[in-house]
Amino acid sequence: MIRNSDTVFFDWDSDRVLRGGVEAKITGQQKKLLRLLVEGNAPVKPKDYLLKGVWGKRAALVDELYLVQLVYRLRKALSPVNLDGHIVTVPRQGYRFIPVPYSTTVSPAQDLSVSAESGLEQARGLAHVLARLGLPIATATGSTMQTVTDAGDMMQIDQSQGLVSCNGIVAKLTRFELRLLNVLKNHDDAVMSRQQIIVAVWGPNAMVDENCLTQLVSRLRRALHPLGLDNCVSAVPKIGYRFRQQTGFSACAF
């Protein structure tokens, strides 16, 4: 038997997703992407199919990075209803949505304005979001909240392919972006001077100035943005850079 609280209601007209009295708002592009993932018989939706479905005729001009960023934003939007983990990256293919019992007709019992348990469910949804962000949960009403870290929360680097993955999101790095990331993270939280980084990335005899390093750092941050790790590459004024592990990703492994 399917419990009512397990059923997901996709309210396409109002751009929202309901589950157990908790509401998640989604934007227009997020809704298009979610419908493409949820509907249809093919379990894995290719990237080209998703790009065309979201951006239409402009898809040929849209970089795949925009799709990666949209998937990242959609996962964050669905976090309050515990559906962020249902969008799974399939390397070199596309994305798939892990099925859940759902309806596109909102039941009156699920209307937030009349739900007797909405306050409790919203608190649970908020607690889930805080747990995903690694922030402390001050109170837990009606249940004991427990943070579980699984393989999907682990950051991994495929050195041979230049792929970085965390929370089910995969980013492709160039050769020098990967070198820079390795150099910074291998020094833990230590600050490296610009010259130290230039030598480590390009070699002692390379004719590279600090502007090239600044541009490379900017590209690396953009590449890490879909994973939510762009702020890990931190500038230290008048000195250089360092890699700082974010609180929400304390469990990431390299």
C-alpha positions as CSV (number, residue, x, y, z in Angstrom):
1,M,0.0,0.0,0.0
2,I,1.3,3.5,-0.9
3,R,1.0,5.9,2.0
4,N,-0.3,9.3,1.1
5,S,2.8,11.0,2.5
6,D,4.9,9.0,0.0
7,T,3.0,10.3,-3.0
8,V,4.5,13.2,-5.0
9,F,2.2,15.7,-6.7
10,F,3.6,17.5,-9.7
11,D,1.6,20.7,-9.9
12,W,2.8,21.8,-13.4
13,D,0.3,24.7,-13.6
14,S,1.6,26.3,-10.4
15,D,5.3,25.4,-10.8
16,R,5.5,23.5,-7.6
17,V,6.0,20.0,-6.2
18,L,4.2,18.7,-3.2
19,R,5.0,15.8,-0.9
20,G,3.7,15.1,2.6
21,G,2.5,18.7,3.1
22,V,5.9,20.2,2.0
23,E,6.1,22.4,-1.0
24,A,9.0,22.9,-3.4
25,K,8.8,25.8,-5.9
26,I,10.5,25.3,-9.3
27,T,11.2,27.8,-12.1
28,G,10.0,27.6,-15.7
29,Q,13.2,25.9,-17.0
30,Q,13.4,23.7,-13.9
31,K,9.8,22.6,-14.6
32,K,10.6,21.8,-18.3
33,L,13.6,19.7,-17.3
34,L,11.8,17.9,-14.5
35,R,8.9,17.0,-16.8
36,L,11.4,15.6,-19.4
37,L,13.0,13.5,-16.7
38,V,9.8,12.2,-15.2
39,E,7.7,11.6,-18.3
40,G,8.5,9.3,-21.2
41,N,9.4,5.6,-21.4
42,A,13.2,5.9,-21.7
43,P,14.8,5.5,-18.3
44,V,17.9,7.5,-19.3
45,K,17.3,10.9,-21.0
46,P,20.2,11.8,-23.3
47,K,21.8,15.3,-22.9
48,D,20.9,16.3,-26.5
49,Y,17.3,15.4,-25.8
50,L,17.2,17.5,-22.6
51,L,19.0,20.4,-24.2
52,K,16.5,20.5,-27.1
53,G,13.5,20.0,-24.7
54,V,14.5,22.9,-22.5
55,W,16.1,25.4,-24.9
56,G,14.3,24.4,-28.1
57,K,15.8,25.9,-31.3
58,R,18.5,27.6,-29.3
59,A,19.8,24.2,-28.1
60,A,22.6,24.1,-30.8
61,L,24.0,27.3,-29.3
62,V,23.8,26.2,-25.6
63,D,26.8,24.6,-23.9
64,E,26.3,21.4,-21.9
65,L,27.5,23.4,-18.9
66,Y,24.2,25.2,-18.8
67,L,22.4,21.9,-18.5
68,V,24.7,20.8,-15.7
69,Q,24.0,24.0,-13.9
70,L,20.2,23.7,-14.4
71,V,20.3,20.1,-13.0
72,Y,22.2,21.4,-10.0
73,R,19.6,24.1,-9.4
74,L,16.7,21.7,-9.9
75,R,18.2,19.3,-7.3
76,K,18.5,22.2,-4.8
77,A,14.9,23.2,-5.5
78,L,13.7,19.6,-4.9
79,S,15.7,19.1,-1.7
80,P,12.8,20.1,0.7
81,V,10.7,17.2,-0.7
82,N,13.6,14.7,-0.6
83,L,13.7,14.3,-4.4
84,D,17.1,15.8,-5.1
85,G,18.7,12.4,-4.9
86,H,16.3,11.0,-7.4
87,I,18.0,12.9,-10.3
88,V,20.9,10.7,-11.2
89,T,23.8,11.5,-13.5
90,V,24.6,8.7,-16.0
91,P,28.2,9.4,-17.1
92,R,28.6,10.0,-20.9
93,Q,24.9,9.6,-21.5
94,G,22.6,11.9,-19.6
95,Y,20.3,11.8,-16.6
96,R,17.6,9.6,-15.2
97,F,14.9,10.1,-12.6
98,I,14.4,7.3,-10.0
99,P,10.7,6.6,-10.1
100,V,8.4,7.5,-7.2
101,P,4.6,7.2,-6.8
102,Y,3.3,10.5,-8.2
103,S,0.2,12.3,-9.5
104,T,-0.3,15.4,-11.5
105,T,-3.6,16.1,-9.7
106,V,-3.3,17.9,-6.4
107,S,-5.3,16.2,-3.7
108,P,-7.2,18.6,-1.3
109,A,-5.6,16.8,1.5
110,Q,-2.2,17.9,0.2
111,D,-3.2,21.6,0.1
112,L,-0.8,23.4,2.3
113,S,-3.4,25.8,3.6
114,V,-5.5,23.0,5.2
115,S,-2.9,20.4,6.0
116,A,-2.9,19.8,9.7
117,E,0.6,18.4,9.6
118,S,2.1,21.0,7.3
119,G,4.1,22.7,10.1
120,L,5.7,19.4,11.2
121,E,6.5,18.4,7.6
122,Q,7.9,21.8,6.7
123,A,10.1,21.5,9.8
124,R,11.3,18.1,8.6
125,G,11.9,19.5,5.1
126,L,13.9,22.4,6.6
127,A,15.9,20.0,8.8
128,H,16.7,17.9,5.7
129,V,18.0,21.0,3.8
130,L,20.1,22.0,6.8
131,A,21.5,18.5,7.0
132,R,22.4,18.5,3.3
133,L,24.2,21.8,3.8
134,G,26.0,20.6,6.8
135,L,24.5,23.2,9.1
136,P,23.5,22.4,12.7
137,I,19.8,21.4,13.4
138,A,18.7,23.3,16.5
139,T,15.5,21.3,17.1
140,A,13.7,18.3,15.8
141,T,10.0,18.1,16.4
142,G,8.3,14.7,16.6
143,S,11.2,12.7,15.4
144,T,15.0,12.3,15.8
145,M,16.8,13.8,12.8
146,Q,19.8,11.9,11.6
147,T,22.3,12.9,8.9
148,V,23.3,10.1,6.6
149,T,26.3,10.4,4.4
150,D,26.3,8.0,1.4
151,A,28.4,7.5,-1.7
152,G,26.4,10.2,-3.5
153,D,27.8,12.8,-1.1
154,M,31.4,11.9,-1.7
155,M,33.6,14.1,-4.0
156,Q,35.8,12.0,-6.3
157,I,38.3,12.9,-9.0
158,D,38.9,10.7,-12.0
159,Q,42.5,11.8,-12.9
160,S,42.6,9.9,-16.2
161,Q,39.3,11.4,-17.5
162,G,39.5,14.8,-15.8
163,L,36.1,14.3,-14.1
164,V,35.1,15.7,-10.7
165,S,31.9,14.4,-9.1
166,C,30.1,15.2,-5.9
167,N,26.5,14.7,-4.9
168,G,25.7,13.0,-8.2
169,I,26.9,15.9,-10.3
170,V,29.8,15.5,-12.7
171,A,32.0,18.3,-14.0
172,K,34.7,18.0,-16.7
173,L,38.0,19.8,-16.2
174,T,40.7,20.7,-18.7
175,R,44.2,19.5,-18.2
176,F,45.4,22.7,-16.5
177,E,42.2,23.1,-14.4
178,L,42.8,19.6,-13.1
179,R,46.5,20.4,-12.4
180,L,45.5,23.5,-10.5
181,L,42.9,21.7,-8.4
182,N,45.3,18.9,-7.5
183,V,48.0,21.4,-6.5
184,L,45.7,23.4,-4.3
185,K,43.9,20.5,-2.6
186,N,47.2,18.6,-2.0
187,H,48.3,21.5,0.2
188,D,45.3,21.0,2.4
189,D,44.3,24.4,3.8
190,A,47.7,26.0,3.3
191,V,48.1,29.2,1.4
192,M,50.2,29.0,-1.8
193,S,51.8,32.0,-3.3
194,R,51.0,32.8,-7.0
195,Q,54.6,32.0,-8.0
196,Q,54.5,28.6,-6.2
197,I,51.3,27.7,-8.0
198,I,52.6,28.8,-11.4
199,V,55.7,26.6,-11.0
200,A,53.6,23.7,-9.8
201,V,51.1,23.9,-12.7
202,W,53.2,25.1,-15.7
203,G,56.7,24.2,-14.6
204,P,59.7,26.2,-13.5
205,N,60.7,27.4,-17.0
206,A,57.3,28.4,-18.2
207,M,56.8,31.9,-19.4
208,V,53.5,32.5,-17.6
209,D,52.5,35.6,-15.8
210,E,50.0,36.1,-12.9
211,N,47.2,37.1,-15.3
212,C,47.2,33.6,-16.8
213,L,46.9,32.2,-13.3
214,T,44.0,34.5,-12.5
215,Q,42.2,33.4,-15.7
216,L,42.8,29.7,-14.9
217,V,41.5,30.1,-11.3
218,S,38.4,31.8,-12.8
219,R,37.8,28.9,-15.2
220,L,38.3,26.3,-12.4
221,R,35.7,28.1,-10.3
222,R,33.2,28.1,-13.1
223,A,33.8,24.4,-13.7
224,L,33.3,23.6,-10.0
225,H,30.2,25.8,-9.7
226,P,27.6,23.1,-10.7
227,L,29.0,21.0,-7.8
228,G,28.7,23.9,-5.4
229,L,32.5,23.9,-4.8
230,D,33.5,27.1,-6.6
231,N,34.0,28.9,-3.3
232,C,36.5,26.3,-2.1
233,V,39.1,27.9,-4.3
234,S,39.8,31.0,-2.1
235,A,41.9,34.0,-3.0
236,V,44.2,35.3,-0.3
237,P,44.9,39.0,-1.0
238,K,48.4,40.0,-1.9
239,I,49.6,36.4,-1.4
240,G,47.9,33.7,-3.5
241,Y,45.3,31.0,-3.2
242,R,44.2,28.1,-1.1
243,F,41.7,25.3,-1.2
244,R,39.3,25.4,1.7
245,Q,36.9,22.6,2.3
246,Q,33.3,23.9,2.7
247,T,31.3,22.9,5.8
248,G,28.6,21.3,3.7
249,F,31.1,19.0,2.0
250,S,33.2,17.9,5.0
251,A,32.6,14.3,4.0
252,C,34.0,14.7,0.5
253,A,36.9,12.4,-0.3
254,F,39.5,13.0,-2.9
